[in-house]
Amino acid sequence: MTDATVPPPHLLTEDQDGILIATLNRPDKLNALSGETMALFETALHRFRDTPALKVMLVRANGRFFSAGADLRGGSSRPRPTTASEIRENHRLGLHGMHRIYDEMEHVEKPIVCAIHADCVGGGLELALSCDFRLAAKSASFGFPEGLFGVLPASNGVSRLTRICGAHWARWLIMGNQKADADRALIMGLVHDVLPDDGFADAALAFCRHLTKSSGEQMGAAKIAIEMASELGPEMGRHVERMANSALMLNPAYLEGIERYISKLGSKA
């Protein structure tokens, strides 16, 4: 019998067809990112990274919010900062480990998909920005409320948003303190696709299943190459492409696949 006095975990995980599904599970708190949430998320992320059978990670949420951001009432193991340098260090080392976890999400050489079905703000949006793919339901919306308090989003909110959407739209969300609905987010480049609310969860899973069919070696190399190319000029970017392919094209799976592809083309000639 389940003990009704034990609260449900802040994050649920399940494995399905090579996909690790991580579901934010504090609907009564609008999925505010607590210390428990982030600790469970980091454990799931490491298991995803270290388990060859897991090809894709899907991040989603239960309830009427995807996430209201960091849990400002959740407490911290670090003392309250009283100087500017302590605040900077708290951003880097505190905040339930967000900096460390979000950086690791970018470094893991497997795709991470975020399925956003509702409001996604503050630290929740920073979590989404750290994923490789962002899918939005039609009813989703995005914003950084930090401007209302006279501060900036500082767990990658400025840096990753600017890199993904450019300074033009970063000004709109951060300086203008505007929210973006799903359609505006698509125009901004903040999300990759907008899908109907009905069937959204199934559509997100279908996209993840599609990704599991890709070569893991190609996916990891692509993730690194794209990140590097985004920081380099075109000539150095082409060197990155060549370096990546110099390893990929020696992979037996590639050699077998290209032979099948050529044979298939020949049969159609």
Secondary structure per residue as TSV (DSSP state, phi and psi in degrees):
chain	resnum	aa	ss	phi	psi
A	1	M	-	360.0	137.6
A	2	T	-	-78.0	134.1
A	3	D	-	-77.5	112.1
A	4	A	T	-66.2	-16.9
A	5	T	T	-83.0	-12.7
A	6	V	S	-85.9	118.1
A	7	P	-	-68.3	151.1
A	8	P	-	-67.4	153.7
A	9	P	-	-63.9	150.5
A	10	H	S	-73.5	-12.8
A	11	L	E	-141.6	132.3
A	12	L	E	-106.3	142.4
A	13	T	E	-132.3	147.6
A	14	E	E	-153.7	151.7
A	15	D	E	-103.7	135.2
A	16	Q	E	-149.3	112.7
A	17	D	T	54.5	44.0
A	18	G	T	80.2	8.9
A	19	I	E	-113.9	128.4
A	20	L	E	-92.5	114.7
A	21	I	E	-98.9	118.6
A	22	A	E	-113.1	118.5
A	23	T	E	-115.8	117.9
A	24	L	E	-61.8	132.0
A	25	N	-	-136.3	48.8
A	26	R	-	-123.5	59.4
A	27	P	G	-59.6	-30.8
A	28	D	G	-70.9	-19.9
A	29	K	G	-110.7	21.2
A	30	L	T	56.9	30.8
A	31	N	T	55.4	38.0
A	32	A	-	-61.0	139.9
A	33	L	B	-83.5	98.4
A	34	S	-	-86.3	173.0
A	35	G	H	-60.4	-39.0
A	36	E	H	-64.7	-43.6
A	37	T	H	-56.2	-49.9
A	38	M	H	-70.2	-34.2
A	39	A	H	-65.7	-44.4
A	40	L	H	-65.6	-38.1
A	41	F	H	-65.2	-42.5
A	42	E	H	-64.0	-39.6
A	43	T	H	-61.7	-44.2
A	44	A	H	-64.3	-40.4
A	45	L	H	-62.0	-42.8
A	46	H	H	-67.3	-37.9
A	47	R	H	-65.2	-40.6
A	48	F	H	-59.9	-46.6
A	49	R	H	-61.1	-39.4
A	50	D	H	-98.3	1.4
A	51	T	-	-111.3	106.9
A	52	P	T	-57.1	-32.5
A	53	A	T	-69.4	-19.0
A	54	L	-	-90.6	117.9
A	55	K	-	-101.4	-29.8
A	56	V	E	-141.2	144.5
A	57	M	E	-113.3	131.5
A	58	L	E	-113.0	124.5
A	59	V	E	-107.6	124.2
A	60	R	E	-144.3	-172.7
A	61	A	E	-150.8	153.5
A	62	N	-	-98.6	148.9
A	63	G	S	101.2	-174.8
A	64	R	S	-84.5	-3.7
A	65	F	E	-123.9	143.2
A	66	F	E	-68.7	-55.3
A	67	S	E	-165.0	136.0
A	68	A	-	-85.4	2.0
A	69	G	-	105.3	-164.1
A	70	A	B	-63.0	143.2
A	71	D	-	-77.1	102.6
A	72	L	T	-75.4	-10.4
A	73	R	T	-109.6	6.5
A	74	G	S	-82.0	-2.2
A	75	G	-	78.2	168.4
A	76	S	-	-152.6	148.4
A	77	S	S	-77.7	-12.1
A	78	R	S	-95.6	145.7
A	79	P	-	-64.9	153.7
A	80	R	-	-63.1	125.7
A	81	P	-	-67.4	143.5
A	82	T	-	-123.1	-4.8
A	83	T	S	-129.3	164.3
A	84	A	H	-61.2	-41.8
A	85	S	H	-66.0	-37.3
A	86	E	H	-66.3	-36.2
A	87	I	H	-63.9	-43.5
A	88	R	H	-62.0	-42.5
A	89	E	H	-68.0	-33.8
A	90	N	H	-65.9	-39.5
A	91	H	H	-60.8	-39.7
A	92	R	H	-76.8	-39.1
A	93	L	H	-112.5	-21.6
A	94	G	-	-97.2	-137.7
A	95	L	G	51.1	41.8
A	96	H	G	58.9	26.3
A	97	G	G	77.7	18.7
A	98	M	H	-58.3	-45.4
A	99	H	H	-55.6	-49.6
A	100	R	H	-63.1	-44.2
A	101	I	H	-69.2	-44.2
A	102	Y	H	-66.4	-36.8
A	103	D	H	-63.9	-41.6
A	104	E	H	-64.8	-34.6
A	105	M	H	-59.7	-38.7
A	106	E	H	-71.1	-31.2
A	107	H	H	-83.7	-26.1
A	108	V	S	-60.7	129.6
A	109	E	S	-87.7	44.6
A	110	K	S	-140.7	154.0
A	111	P	-	-76.7	139.7
A	112	I	E	-119.6	126.1
A	113	V	E	-111.6	135.7
A	114	C	E	-113.7	124.0
A	115	A	E	-107.7	108.1
A	116	I	E	-106.1	113.3
A	117	H	-	-102.4	-10.0
A	118	A	S	-155.0	-155.0
A	119	D	E	-61.6	134.0
A	120	C	E	-135.0	103.9
A	121	V	E	-134.7	161.9
A	122	G	T	54.5	-128.7
A	123	G	H	-60.9	-27.3
A	124	G	H	-65.8	-38.9
A	125	L	H	-69.7	-36.5
A	126	E	H	-63.1	-38.3
A	127	L	H	-60.9	-46.6
A	128	A	H	-62.5	-39.0
A	129	L	H	-64.4	-22.2
A	130	S	T	-83.5	-7.6
A	131	C	S	-85.1	160.7
A	132	D	S	-79.2	-34.2
A	133	F	E	-130.8	139.6
A	134	R	E	-125.8	117.9
A	135	L	E	-108.8	134.5
A	136	A	E	-118.8	135.4
A	137	A	E	-73.5	158.0
A	138	K	T	-56.6	-31.4
A	139	S	T	-86.9	1.7
A	140	A	-	-71.4	155.6
A	141	S	E	-148.6	160.8
A	142	F	E	-138.4	145.2
A	143	G	E	-175.3	164.9
A	144	F	-	-122.4	100.2
A	145	P	G	-75.2	-3.6
A	146	E	G	-55.9	-31.5
A	147	G	G	-59.8	-27.7
A	148	L	G	-64.9	-24.0
A	149	F	G	-101.9	2.5
A	150	G	T	80.7	23.0
A	151	V	-	-131.7	-179.3
A	152	L	-	-110.8	152.6
A	153	P	-	-67.8	123.2
A	154	A	T	-124.2	13.9
A	155	S	T	-111.9	50.6
A	156	N	T	94.9	1.8
A	157	G	H	-59.9	-45.4
A	158	V	H	-76.3	-49.3
A	159	S	H	-67.3	-51.0
A	160	R	H	-74.1	-36.2
A	161	L	H	-61.9	-44.1
A	162	T	H	-64.7	-39.9
A	163	R	H	-67.1	-37.5
A	164	I	H	-81.2	-44.6
A	165	C	H	-107.8	-11.7
A	166	G	H	88.2	163.1
A	167	A	H	-63.5	-32.6
A	168	H	H	-55.0	-52.1
A	169	W	H	-82.4	-24.7
A	170	A	H	-62.1	-39.8
A	171	R	I	-60.7	-40.6
A	172	W	I	-62.0	-46.4
A	173	L	I	-79.0	-38.2
A	174	I	I	-94.5	-53.7
A	175	M	I	-76.5	-41.3
A	176	G	S	-78.4	-14.5
A	177	N	-	51.7	44.9
A	178	Q	-	-101.4	150.2
A	179	K	-	-95.7	155.3
A	180	A	E	-122.0	128.0
A	181	D	E	-77.7	179.5
A	182	A	H	-61.3	-41.7
A	183	D	H	-66.6	-40.5
A	184	R	H	-65.8	-39.9
A	185	A	H	-61.3	-34.2
A	186	L	H	-67.7	-41.8
A	187	I	H	-62.1	-39.9
A	188	M	H	-67.7	-21.1
A	189	G	T	86.0	9.9
A	190	L	S	-71.9	-34.9
A	191	V	-	-122.2	157.6
A	192	H	S	-88.8	-28.2
A	193	D	E	-156.6	151.3
A	194	V	E	-116.6	127.5
A	195	L	E	-121.9	154.9
A	196	P	-	-59.4	149.4
A	197	D	S	-60.4	-44.3
A	198	D	T	-67.5	122.8
A	199	G	T	80.7	12.1
A	200	F	H	-61.8	-45.1
A	201	A	H	-60.7	-42.5
A	202	D	H	-66.5	-38.7
A	203	A	H	-65.3	-39.3
A	204	A	H	-64.9	-41.1
A	205	L	H	-65.0	-38.4
A	206	A	H	-62.6	-39.3
A	207	F	H	-63.7	-41.4
A	208	C	H	-63.9	-40.8
A	209	R	H	-62.7	-37.7
A	210	H	H	-59.6	-42.6
A	211	L	H	-65.9	-32.7
A	212	T	H	-64.4	-18.9
A	213	K	T	-79.2	-14.3
A	214	S	S	-79.0	157.3
A	215	S	-	-63.3	129.0
A	216	G	H	-63.8	-36.7
A	217	E	H	-64.3	-45.0
A	218	Q	H	-64.1	-40.3
A	219	M	H	-65.3	-43.5
A	220	G	H	-65.8	-43.4
A	221	A	H	-64.6	-39.4
A	222	A	H	-63.8	-41.2
A	223	K	H	-62.1	-44.1
A	224	I	H	-67.9	-45.3
A	225	A	H	-62.7	-40.9
A	226	I	H	-65.2	-43.4
A	227	E	H	-61.6	-44.1
A	228	M	H	-66.8	-44.6
A	229	A	H	-63.3	-30.5
A	230	S	H	-67.2	-20.2
A	231	E	H	-102.9	-5.0
A	232	L	S	-113.9	164.2
A	233	G	-	-75.0	171.2
A	234	P	H	-60.7	-38.1
A	235	E	H	-66.7	-46.6
A	236	M	H	-67.1	-33.3
A	237	G	H	-60.7	-38.9
A	238	R	H	-68.0	-32.6
A	239	H	H	-63.2	-38.4
A	240	V	H	-61.5	-44.4
A	241	E	H	-57.1	-47.8
A	242	R	H	-64.6	-41.6
A	243	M	H	-62.5	-44.0
A	244	A	H	-63.5	-46.1
A	245	N	H	-70.1	-25.1
A	246	S	H	-62.5	-27.0
A	247	A	H	-89.9	-44.6
A	248	L	H	-62.1	-36.6
A	249	M	T	-78.8	-2.8
A	250	L	T	-96.9	-3.8
A	251	N	-	-71.0	125.2
A	252	P	H	-53.6	-34.5
A	253	A	H	-63.1	-38.2
A	254	Y	H	-66.3	-45.8
A	255	L	H	-61.4	-40.4
A	256	E	H	-68.3	-41.9
A	257	G	H	-65.5	-41.3
A	258	I	H	-69.3	-33.0
A	259	E	H	-64.7	-42.5
A	260	R	H	-63.1	-41.3
A	261	Y	H	-63.9	-45.0
A	262	I	H	-64.8	-41.1
A	263	S	H	-63.5	-38.2
A	264	K	H	-65.5	-40.8
A	265	L	H	-63.5	-41.2
A	266	G	H	-62.2	-35.7
A	267	S	H	-69.2	-20.7
A	268	K	H	-91.6	-12.3
A	269	A	-	-70.0	360.0
